[in-house]
Amino acid sequence: MNNPTTDAASATARRLLIVGPPGAGKGTQAVRVAEELGIPAISTGDIFRANVSGETELGVLAKSYMDKGEYVPDSVTNDMIRSRLAEADAQEGFLLDGYPRTLDQVEALDGMLAEADTSLDMVLLLVVETEEVIGRLVARGAEQGRSDDTEETIRHRLEVYADQTAPLIDVYEKRGLVRRVDGMASIDEVTAALREALAGR
């Protein structure tokens, strides 16, 4: 890939979603791919933090739910994503990480993109082996002293991911958008495989 702002504009998908279970390396790969394409990597976690710390109207609303330990409603999350996709740097493309998480959010995203007369180009799915991911996350938890990375907690998170994400993947599979990439390879090999998928190879 040469100049990402020229070559990629015509030859490569630029409105992307990256999907994969906890521990698959989505965050790392999202940043790498977005940098190569010259588009923003948009993580819902980052958006929440930015809105809360900036005390935006949506951030204050989200914090009111979070402070009570409640789930932030889809409507608030959708509005944050809509606002972020409307920013100048996302007009020529973006890579979403962590959204959509539900079928209702898929529908909301479809609506946002339709309003902008565009649609998703591709869904990048990082495929990993469950036991390997558990091993990775348990080791990370031990290294970083993270109490939330016990095997029991990790298995639960993987079950939640499977329950929530499988229906989304089915929807995008039917649209012919899903490209599967082996997430068990080295970081550089996964990046190379994602690059090939984006180039249609």
C-alpha positions as CSV (number, residue, x, y, z in Angstrom):
1,M,0.0,0.0,0.0
2,N,1.5,3.3,-1.0
3,N,-0.1,6.6,-0.2
4,P,-3.1,5.6,1.9
5,T,-5.0,8.8,1.2
6,T,-4.9,8.3,-2.6
7,D,-4.5,4.5,-3.3
8,A,-6.9,3.4,-0.6
9,A,-9.5,5.9,-1.5
10,S,-10.3,4.1,-4.7
11,A,-9.0,0.6,-4.1
12,T,-9.7,-0.1,-0.5
13,A,-12.8,-0.3,1.7
14,R,-12.9,2.7,4.0
15,R,-16.0,2.5,6.1
16,L,-15.2,-0.4,8.3
17,L,-16.2,-2.3,11.4
18,I,-13.8,-4.6,13.3
19,V,-15.2,-7.4,15.4
20,G,-13.7,-10.0,17.7
21,P,-13.8,-11.4,21.2
22,P,-12.0,-9.9,24.2
23,G,-8.3,-10.6,23.8
24,A,-8.4,-10.9,20.0
25,G,-6.3,-7.7,19.6
26,K,-9.0,-5.6,18.1
27,G,-7.8,-2.3,19.6
28,T,-4.2,-2.8,18.4
29,Q,-5.3,-3.8,14.9
30,A,-7.9,-1.0,14.7
31,V,-5.2,1.7,15.3
32,R,-2.8,0.1,12.8
33,V,-5.3,-0.3,10.0
34,A,-6.8,3.2,10.6
35,E,-3.4,4.8,10.5
36,E,-2.6,3.1,7.2
37,L,-5.8,4.2,5.6
38,G,-5.7,7.7,7.0
39,I,-9.1,7.3,8.7
40,P,-10.0,7.6,12.4
41,A,-10.3,4.5,14.6
42,I,-13.5,5.1,16.5
43,S,-13.8,3.2,19.8
44,T,-17.0,3.4,21.8
45,G,-14.9,3.4,25.0
46,D,-12.9,6.4,23.8
47,I,-16.1,8.2,22.8
48,F,-17.7,7.7,26.2
49,R,-14.6,8.9,28.0
50,A,-14.3,12.0,25.7
51,N,-17.9,12.9,26.2
52,V,-17.9,12.4,30.0
53,S,-14.6,14.2,30.6
54,G,-15.7,17.0,28.2
55,E,-19.0,17.2,30.1
56,T,-20.9,17.3,26.9
57,E,-24.7,17.1,27.1
58,L,-24.5,13.4,26.1
59,G,-21.6,12.8,28.4
60,V,-23.5,14.2,31.4
61,L,-26.5,12.0,30.5
62,A,-24.3,8.9,30.1
63,K,-22.6,9.5,33.4
64,S,-25.9,9.8,35.2
65,Y,-26.6,6.1,34.2
66,M,-23.0,5.0,34.8
67,D,-22.9,6.5,38.3
68,K,-26.0,4.4,39.2
69,G,-24.3,1.3,37.8
70,E,-26.9,1.2,35.1
71,Y,-26.6,0.3,31.4
72,V,-26.3,3.4,29.2
73,P,-29.3,3.2,26.8
74,D,-28.8,2.5,23.1
75,S,-30.3,5.9,22.3
76,V,-27.5,7.7,24.2
77,T,-24.8,5.5,22.6
78,N,-26.3,6.0,19.2
79,D,-26.4,9.7,19.5
80,M,-22.7,9.8,20.6
81,I,-21.8,7.7,17.5
82,R,-23.9,9.9,15.2
83,S,-22.1,12.9,16.5
84,R,-18.7,11.4,16.1
85,L,-19.4,10.2,12.5
86,A,-20.5,13.7,11.6
87,E,-17.0,15.1,12.5
88,A,-14.8,16.2,9.6
89,D,-12.1,13.5,10.0
90,A,-14.7,10.7,9.5
91,Q,-16.2,12.0,6.3
92,E,-13.8,10.0,4.1
93,G,-14.0,6.8,6.2
94,F,-13.7,5.4,9.7
95,L,-13.1,2.1,11.5
96,L,-15.6,1.3,14.3
97,D,-14.5,-0.8,17.2
98,G,-17.1,-1.8,19.9
99,Y,-20.2,-0.5,18.0
100,P,-22.7,-1.8,17.0
101,R,-23.1,-4.4,19.8
102,T,-26.8,-5.2,19.4
103,L,-29.2,-5.7,16.5
104,D,-30.9,-2.4,17.4
105,Q,-27.6,-0.6,17.1
106,V,-27.0,-2.3,13.7
107,E,-30.3,-0.8,12.6
108,A,-29.4,2.6,14.1
109,L,-26.0,2.6,12.3
110,D,-27.7,1.7,9.0
111,G,-29.9,4.7,9.4
112,M,-27.0,7.1,10.2
113,L,-25.1,5.9,7.2
114,A,-28.2,6.1,4.9
115,E,-28.7,9.7,6.0
116,A,-25.1,10.4,4.7
117,D,-25.9,8.4,1.5
118,T,-23.3,5.8,2.3
119,S,-23.0,2.3,4.0
120,L,-20.4,0.0,5.6
121,D,-17.9,-1.4,3.1
122,M,-16.6,-4.3,5.1
123,V,-16.7,-6.1,8.5
124,L,-13.4,-7.5,9.6
125,L,-13.8,-10.5,11.9
126,L,-10.8,-11.6,14.0
127,V,-11.2,-15.4,14.5
128,V,-9.5,-16.8,17.6
129,E,-9.5,-20.0,19.6
130,T,-11.3,-19.6,22.9
131,E,-8.8,-21.5,25.1
132,E,-5.9,-19.5,23.6
133,V,-7.7,-16.2,24.3
134,I,-8.4,-17.3,27.9
135,G,-4.7,-18.1,28.3
136,R,-3.7,-14.7,26.9
137,L,-6.1,-12.8,29.1
138,V,-5.2,-14.7,32.3
139,A,-1.5,-14.1,31.7
140,R,-2.2,-10.4,31.0
141,G,-4.2,-10.2,34.2
142,A,-1.4,-11.7,36.2
143,E,1.2,-9.4,34.6
144,Q,-0.9,-6.3,35.2
145,G,-2.5,-7.3,38.5
146,R,-6.0,-7.0,37.0
147,S,-8.6,-8.6,39.3
148,D,-11.1,-8.7,36.4
149,D,-9.0,-11.1,34.3
150,T,-9.8,-14.3,36.2
151,E,-10.6,-17.4,34.1
152,E,-14.2,-17.4,35.3
153,T,-14.7,-13.7,34.5
154,I,-13.1,-14.1,31.1
155,R,-15.2,-17.1,30.2
156,H,-18.3,-15.1,31.1
157,R,-17.2,-12.2,28.9
158,L,-16.6,-14.5,26.0
159,E,-20.1,-16.0,26.5
160,V,-21.6,-12.6,26.5
161,Y,-19.7,-11.7,23.4
162,A,-20.8,-14.9,21.6
163,D,-24.4,-14.3,22.5
164,Q,-24.4,-10.6,21.5
165,T,-22.2,-10.7,18.5
166,A,-23.2,-13.9,16.6
167,P,-26.5,-12.3,15.5
168,L,-24.7,-9.2,14.2
169,I,-22.2,-11.3,12.3
170,D,-25.1,-13.2,10.7
171,V,-26.7,-9.9,9.5
172,Y,-23.5,-8.7,8.0
173,E,-22.7,-12.1,6.6
174,K,-25.9,-12.1,4.6
175,R,-24.9,-8.7,3.2
176,G,-21.6,-10.2,2.0
177,L,-19.5,-7.8,4.2
178,V,-17.7,-10.2,6.5
179,R,-14.0,-11.0,6.0
180,R,-12.5,-13.5,8.4
181,V,-8.9,-13.1,9.5
182,D,-6.9,-15.5,11.7
183,G,-6.4,-13.5,14.9
184,M,-4.1,-16.2,16.4
185,A,-1.1,-15.1,14.2
186,S,1.5,-12.6,15.3
187,I,0.5,-8.9,15.5
188,D,2.3,-8.1,12.2
189,E,0.9,-11.1,10.4
190,V,-2.7,-10.2,11.5
191,T,-2.1,-6.6,10.2
192,A,-0.8,-8.0,6.9
193,A,-3.9,-10.3,6.6
194,L,-6.2,-7.5,7.3
195,R,-4.5,-5.4,4.7
196,E,-5.0,-8.2,2.1
197,A,-8.7,-8.5,3.1
198,L,-9.2,-4.8,2.6
199,A,-7.5,-4.9,-0.8
200,G,-9.9,-7.7,-1.8
201,R,-7.3,-10.4,-2.0
